[in-house]
């Protein structure tokens, strides 16, 4: 079956109770992302005492922090197509449950790692790395979640359905830092509290999914026989319209990840924000993702996904460029007036990303065969993960290379300029 013939297909009859499936996916992704939003704002700061104890230079420390971010996404890069292909064969439900169980275990391991004394700095960093590897494998199921939406929506409603994942991400990012901000008081601000909170919330998500979620994919309906197939992944990339869309998503994620990976350090150096302040900054980012995702859904009824994609890329470029200007201004005149501009630029970048994400996923899903939704969307998420590998790594290094801290944002804008070249091909859809 051609990958371009599926735009008129509908989900199997037994999977058409879409509202229930969409609701479960939204809540499952939301609760799972709470754990991610709890750990992300403090991880660079929690590893710093161990790096100092081992005598790492600022540049070497930036490499380690970049690896802690990137190894999570490296595992997603490797496992997203595997989970997607496996979900096409055995169903979406077991993959989602296995993913959530892994999150429970490996967030708990992170909590254990940060309790070790600095005398055991090497072991602590090693366990933190292991926890990030395991959490990345467990978190490689976003493509499977997108496949559930593809199973449960018609092509005309696909973009609105995909926007739910972005809203769930935003809600998780919003409430994750806020729960960490208030919930850590329960643990007397102990460093292991972030891991404990993330693990417990993932357990809640696991119990919820196990008791409520009904399968949307018929087991055995998929055509893939291998858990990992490089040739099949390359076949996805060779499709004339899907390939440029996957590349667009990869480069957009790379650009945005430069911002995500450097935010905690920039707010500390540029504005002197504490850990508690930083929780609130990350919460505001999640709120913006959620609001922008909510605005996207009605717009998707009126405008084609290709136009919304272009609008999102433009907003990202304006916002990331504005952050570069803020960094330069703070470096040359740290008077504090730059903070409102920092929030405005961040909002523009985040809103743009909230438009890019569902637009690409919906366009790719419309082009994919029904029996390969998990696989094709998994490949897309795999390359998104590759962007999250290279983006944080590059951003962490670039942040340390110049005292103005502008380089990550300049590179991000240059990357989006490359994305603009791909848009004439994407606009054909």
C-alpha positions as CSV (number, residue, x, y, z in Angstrom):
1,X,0.0,0.0,0.0
2,X,1.4,3.4,-0.9
3,X,2.2,5.7,2.0
4,X,0.4,8.6,0.2
5,X,-2.9,6.8,-0.2
6,X,-4.0,6.9,3.4
7,X,-5.3,10.4,3.7
8,X,-8.9,9.1,3.1
9,X,-8.7,6.2,5.5
10,X,-10.6,5.9,8.7
11,X,-9.8,4.0,11.8
12,X,-11.2,0.5,12.3
13,X,-14.7,0.3,13.6
14,X,-13.7,-1.0,17.0
15,X,-11.4,2.0,17.6
16,X,-13.9,4.8,16.7
17,X,-14.9,5.7,20.3
18,X,-12.3,8.5,19.9
19,X,-13.3,10.8,22.8
20,X,-12.5,8.2,25.4
21,X,-9.2,7.2,23.8
22,X,-8.2,10.9,23.4
23,X,-9.1,11.7,27.0
24,X,-7.0,8.8,28.3
25,X,-4.0,9.8,26.1
26,X,-4.2,13.4,27.2
27,X,-4.3,12.5,30.9
28,X,-1.7,9.8,30.6
29,X,0.8,12.1,28.8
30,X,-0.1,14.9,31.1
31,X,0.7,13.0,34.3
32,X,3.8,11.4,32.8
33,X,5.1,14.9,31.8
34,X,4.5,16.1,35.3
35,X,7.5,13.9,36.3
36,X,9.6,15.3,33.5
37,X,8.7,18.9,34.4
38,X,9.6,18.3,38.1
39,X,13.2,17.1,37.3
40,X,14.2,19.3,34.4
41,X,14.5,22.7,36.1
42,X,16.9,21.5,38.8
43,X,19.0,18.8,37.2
44,X,21.8,21.1,36.0
45,X,22.1,22.6,39.4
46,X,21.9,19.3,41.3
47,X,24.8,17.8,39.3
48,X,27.0,20.8,39.8
49,X,28.3,20.0,43.3
50,X,29.4,16.6,42.0
51,X,31.1,18.2,39.0
52,X,32.9,20.6,41.3
53,X,34.0,17.8,43.6
54,X,35.6,16.0,40.7
55,X,37.4,19.3,39.6
56,X,35.6,19.6,36.3
57,X,36.3,22.9,34.4
58,X,33.2,24.9,33.3
59,X,33.6,23.6,29.8
60,X,33.9,20.0,30.9
61,X,31.0,20.5,33.2
62,X,29.0,21.8,30.3
63,X,29.8,18.6,28.4
64,X,28.5,16.4,31.3
65,X,25.3,18.5,31.7
66,X,24.8,18.3,27.9
67,X,25.2,14.5,28.1
68,X,22.6,14.2,30.9
69,X,20.1,16.0,28.7
70,X,21.1,14.3,25.5
71,X,21.3,10.7,26.7
72,X,17.6,10.8,27.5
73,X,16.9,11.8,23.9
74,X,19.4,9.3,22.5
75,X,17.4,6.5,24.0
76,X,14.2,8.0,22.6
77,X,15.9,8.2,19.2
78,X,16.7,4.5,19.3
79,X,13.5,3.2,20.9
80,X,10.7,5.4,19.4
81,X,10.6,3.5,16.1
82,X,10.9,0.2,18.1
83,X,8.0,1.0,20.4
84,X,5.9,2.4,17.5
85,X,6.6,-0.7,15.3
86,X,5.9,-3.0,18.2
87,X,2.6,-1.1,19.0
88,X,1.5,-1.7,15.4
89,X,1.9,-5.5,16.1
90,X,0.7,-6.1,19.6
91,X,-1.3,-2.9,20.4
92,X,-0.8,0.5,21.9
93,X,-1.8,-0.4,25.5
94,X,1.0,-2.7,26.6
95,X,3.6,-0.3,25.2
96,X,2.2,2.7,27.1
97,X,2.0,0.6,30.3
98,X,5.6,-0.6,30.0
99,X,6.7,3.0,29.4
100,X,5.0,4.3,32.5
101,X,6.4,1.5,34.6
102,X,9.9,2.4,33.4
103,X,9.3,6.0,34.4
104,X,8.3,4.9,38.0
105,X,11.6,2.9,38.4
106,X,14.1,5.3,36.8
107,X,12.8,8.6,38.4
108,X,13.1,6.8,41.7
109,X,16.7,5.9,40.8
110,X,17.4,9.6,40.1
111,X,16.1,10.5,43.6
112,X,18.6,7.9,45.0
113,X,21.5,9.3,43.0
114,X,21.2,12.9,44.3
115,X,21.3,11.7,47.9
116,X,24.9,10.5,47.6
117,X,27.6,12.6,49.3
118,X,30.1,14.5,47.2
119,X,32.7,12.0,48.3
120,X,30.9,9.6,46.0
121,X,30.6,12.1,43.1
122,X,31.6,9.6,40.4
123,X,28.9,7.1,41.5
124,X,26.3,9.8,41.8
125,X,26.9,11.1,38.3
126,X,26.9,7.5,37.0
127,X,23.5,6.8,38.6
128,X,22.1,10.0,37.3
129,X,23.3,9.0,33.9
130,X,21.7,5.6,34.2
131,X,18.5,7.1,35.4
132,X,18.4,9.3,32.3
133,X,19.1,6.4,30.0
134,X,16.2,4.4,31.6
135,X,13.8,7.3,31.6
136,X,14.6,8.0,28.0
137,X,13.8,4.4,27.0
138,X,10.6,4.6,29.0
139,X,9.7,7.9,27.6
140,X,10.1,6.8,23.9
141,X,6.4,6.2,23.6
142,X,5.2,9.6,22.5
143,X,5.1,8.3,18.9
144,X,2.8,5.5,20.2
145,X,0.6,8.1,21.9
146,X,0.4,9.9,18.6
147,X,-0.6,6.7,16.9
148,X,-3.4,6.3,19.4
149,X,-4.7,9.7,18.2
150,X,-4.3,8.6,14.6
151,X,-6.3,5.4,15.4
152,X,-9.0,7.5,17.0
153,X,-9.5,10.4,14.7
154,X,-10.5,11.0,11.1
155,X,-7.9,12.8,8.8
156,X,-9.9,16.0,8.9
157,X,-9.7,16.1,12.7
158,X,-6.1,14.8,12.9
159,X,-4.4,18.2,13.6
160,X,-6.8,19.0,16.4
161,X,-6.2,15.6,17.9
162,X,-2.4,15.9,17.7
163,X,-2.7,19.3,19.4
164,X,-3.9,17.5,22.5
165,X,-0.4,16.1,23.0
166,X,1.1,19.6,22.9
167,X,-1.5,20.8,25.4
168,X,-0.8,17.8,27.6
169,X,2.9,18.6,27.4
170,X,2.2,22.2,28.3
171,X,0.0,21.3,31.2
172,X,2.6,18.9,32.5
173,X,5.4,21.5,32.2
174,X,3.2,24.0,34.0
175,X,2.1,21.9,36.9
176,X,5.3,19.8,37.2
177,X,7.4,22.8,38.3
178,X,4.6,24.1,40.5
179,X,4.1,20.8,42.2
180,X,7.8,20.6,42.7
181,X,7.8,24.2,44.1
182,X,5.1,23.4,46.7
183,X,5.4,19.6,47.0
184,X,9.0,19.6,48.0
185,X,8.0,21.2,51.3
186,X,6.6,17.7,52.1
187,X,10.2,16.4,51.9
188,X,11.8,19.3,53.8
189,X,13.4,20.4,50.5
190,X,15.6,17.3,50.3
191,X,17.3,16.8,47.0
192,X,15.8,13.4,46.5
193,X,12.3,14.9,46.6
194,X,12.2,15.7,42.9
195,X,12.8,12.1,42.0
196,X,10.3,10.8,44.6
197,X,7.6,13.2,43.3
198,X,8.3,12.3,39.7
199,X,8.2,8.6,40.5
200,X,5.0,8.8,42.5
201,X,3.2,10.7,39.8
202,X,4.3,8.3,37.1
203,X,2.9,5.5,39.3
204,X,-0.4,7.4,39.4
205,X,-0.3,7.6,35.6
206,X,0.4,3.8,35.4
207,X,-2.5,2.9,37.6
208,X,-4.8,5.2,35.7
209,X,-3.8,3.8,32.3
210,X,-4.0,0.2,33.4
211,X,-7.5,0.6,34.7
212,X,-9.1,3.0,32.2
213,X,-7.3,2.8,28.8
214,X,-8.9,0.5,26.2
215,X,-6.9,-0.7,23.2
216,X,-7.3,1.3,20.0
217,X,-5.3,-1.0,17.7
218,X,-6.1,-4.6,16.9
219,X,-3.2,-6.8,17.9
220,X,-1.5,-8.4,15.0
221,X,-2.9,-5.9,12.5
222,X,0.5,-4.3,11.8
223,X,2.7,-5.5,8.9
224,X,6.2,-5.0,10.5
225,X,7.9,-8.2,11.7
226,X,11.2,-6.8,13.0
227,X,11.4,-4.7,16.2
228,X,14.2,-2.7,14.6
229,X,14.6,-2.2,10.9
230,X,16.9,0.5,9.6
231,X,15.7,-0.1,6.0
232,X,12.1,0.5,6.9
233,X,13.1,3.7,8.8
234,X,15.0,4.9,5.8
235,X,12.0,4.0,3.6
236,X,9.9,6.4,5.7
237,X,12.5,9.2,5.1
238,X,12.6,8.6,1.4
239,X,8.9,9.3,1.0
240,X,8.8,12.6,-1.0
241,X,6.6,14.6,1.4
242,X,7.2,12.7,4.7
243,X,11.0,13.1,4.5
244,X,11.1,16.9,4.4
245,X,8.5,17.0,7.2
246,X,10.7,14.8,9.4
247,X,13.7,17.0,8.6
248,X,11.7,20.1,9.5
249,X,10.7,18.6,12.8
250,X,14.3,17.5,13.6
251,X,15.7,21.0,12.9
252,X,13.0,22.8,14.8
253,X,13.5,20.6,17.8
254,X,17.2,21.2,17.6
255,X,16.7,24.9,17.6
256,X,14.2,24.9,20.5
257,X,16.4,22.5,22.5
258,X,19.2,25.1,22.6
259,X,16.8,27.2,24.5
260,X,15.5,24.5,26.8
261,X,18.9,23.2,27.8
262,X,20.4,26.7,28.7
263,X,17.3,28.2,30.3
264,X,18.1,27.2,33.9
265,X,21.7,28.4,33.7
266,X,20.7,31.7,31.9
267,X,18.1,32.6,34.5
268,X,20.6,32.1,37.2
269,X,23.5,34.0,35.6
270,X,21.5,36.7,33.9
271,X,18.9,37.4,36.6
272,X,20.1,35.7,39.7
273,X,17.1,33.4,40.0
274,X,17.0,30.8,42.7
275,X,15.8,27.2,42.3
276,X,12.3,28.2,43.5
277,X,12.3,31.1,41.0
278,X,13.3,28.7,38.3
279,X,10.4,26.3,39.0
280,X,8.0,29.2,38.3
281,X,9.8,30.2,35.1
282,X,9.4,26.6,33.8
283,X,5.8,26.6,34.9
284,X,5.2,29.8,32.9
285,X,6.7,28.0,29.9
286,X,4.3,25.1,30.3
287,X,1.4,27.5,30.7
288,X,2.3,29.2,27.4
289,X,2.5,25.8,25.7
290,X,-0.9,24.9,27.0
291,X,-2.5,28.2,26.0
292,X,-0.9,28.2,22.5
293,X,-2.0,24.6,22.0
294,X,-5.5,25.6,23.0
295,X,-5.5,28.4,20.4
296,X,-4.2,26.1,17.8
297,X,-7.1,23.7,17.8
298,X,-9.8,26.2,16.5
299,X,-7.3,27.6,14.1
300,X,-6.7,24.1,12.7
301,X,-10.4,24.2,11.6
302,X,-9.8,27.3,9.5
303,X,-6.3,27.0,8.1
304,X,-4.2,24.2,6.6
305,X,-1.5,22.7,8.7
306,X,1.2,23.9,6.3
307,X,0.2,27.5,6.9
308,X,0.1,27.0,10.7
309,X,3.5,25.3,10.5
310,X,5.0,28.4,8.7
311,X,3.5,30.7,11.3
312,X,5.0,28.6,14.1
313,X,8.4,28.7,12.6
314,X,8.3,32.4,12.2
315,X,7.3,32.9,15.8
316,X,10.1,30.6,16.9
317,X,12.7,32.6,15.0
318,X,11.5,35.9,16.4
319,X,11.4,34.6,19.9
320,X,14.8,32.9,19.8
321,X,16.4,35.9,18.2
322,X,14.9,38.1,20.9
323,X,16.5,35.8,23.5
324,X,19.9,36.4,21.9
325,X,19.3,40.1,22.1
326,X,18.4,39.8,25.8
327,X,21.5,37.8,26.6
328,X,23.7,40.4,24.8
329,X,21.9,43.2,26.7
330,X,22.3,41.5,30.1
331,X,26.0,40.9,29.4
332,X,26.6,44.6,28.6
333,X,24.2,46.3,30.9
334,X,22.9,44.0,33.7
335,X,20.4,46.6,35.0
336,X,17.3,44.3,35.2
337,X,15.2,46.0,32.6
338,X,15.7,43.1,30.3
339,X,13.5,40.7,32.2
340,X,10.2,41.7,30.7
341,X,11.7,41.3,27.2
342,X,13.1,37.9,28.2
343,X,9.5,36.7,29.0
344,X,8.1,38.2,25.8
345,X,10.8,36.5,23.7
346,X,10.4,33.2,25.5
347,X,6.6,33.4,25.0
348,X,7.0,33.9,21.2
349,X,9.4,31.0,20.9
350,X,7.2,28.7,22.9
351,X,4.0,29.6,21.1
352,X,5.8,29.0,17.8
353,X,6.9,25.6,18.9
354,X,3.3,24.8,20.1
355,X,2.2,25.4,16.5
356,X,5.0,23.4,14.8
357,X,4.5,20.3,16.8
358,X,0.9,19.3,16.0
359,X,1.2,20.6,12.4
360,X,4.1,18.3,11.5
361,X,2.5,15.3,13.3
362,X,-0.8,15.8,11.6
363,X,0.7,16.2,8.1
364,X,2.8,13.1,8.6
365,X,0.0,11.0,10.0
366,X,-2.2,11.9,7.0
367,X,0.5,10.6,4.7
368,X,1.1,7.3,6.5
369,X,-0.6,3.9,5.9
370,X,-3.1,2.9,8.6
371,X,-1.0,-0.2,9.4
372,X,2.2,1.8,9.8
373,X,0.9,4.8,11.9
374,X,3.0,3.7,14.9
375,X,6.1,3.1,12.9
376,X,6.0,6.3,10.8
377,X,5.1,8.5,13.7
378,X,7.8,6.7,15.7
379,X,10.4,7.5,13.1
380,X,9.3,11.1,13.3
381,X,9.6,11.1,17.1
382,X,13.0,9.4,16.7
383,X,14.4,12.2,14.7
384,X,12.8,14.7,17.1
385,X,14.8,12.9,19.8
386,X,17.9,13.3,17.7
387,X,17.2,17.0,17.7
388,X,17.0,16.8,21.5
389,X,20.3,14.9,21.6
390,X,22.2,17.4,19.5
391,X,20.4,20.5,20.6
392,X,21.1,20.4,24.4
393,X,24.6,19.2,23.8
394,X,25.3,22.0,21.3
395,X,23.5,24.5,23.5
396,X,25.4,23.6,26.7
397,X,28.8,23.9,24.9
398,X,27.8,27.1,23.1
399,X,26.6,28.6,26.3
400,X,30.0,28.1,27.9
401,X,32.0,29.3,24.9
402,X,31.3,33.0,25.1
403,X,30.5,35.1,28.2
404,X,27.6,36.9,26.5
405,X,25.7,33.6,26.4
406,X,24.3,34.6,23.0
407,X,25.7,31.7,20.9
408,X,22.9,29.1,21.6
409,X,20.2,31.5,20.4
410,X,22.1,32.7,17.3
411,X,22.7,29.1,16.2
412,X,19.0,28.3,16.8
413,X,17.9,31.2,14.5
414,X,20.4,30.1,11.9
415,X,19.0,26.6,12.1
416,X,15.4,27.9,11.5
417,X,16.7,29.7,8.4
418,X,17.7,26.3,7.0
419,X,14.2,25.0,7.9
420,X,12.7,27.8,5.7
421,X,14.3,26.3,2.7
422,X,12.3,23.1,3.1
423,X,8.9,24.9,3.3
424,X,8.1,25.1,-0.5
425,X,8.1,21.3,-0.6
426,X,6.1,21.0,2.6
427,X,3.6,23.5,1.3
428,X,2.5,21.1,-1.4
429,X,0.5,19.3,1.1
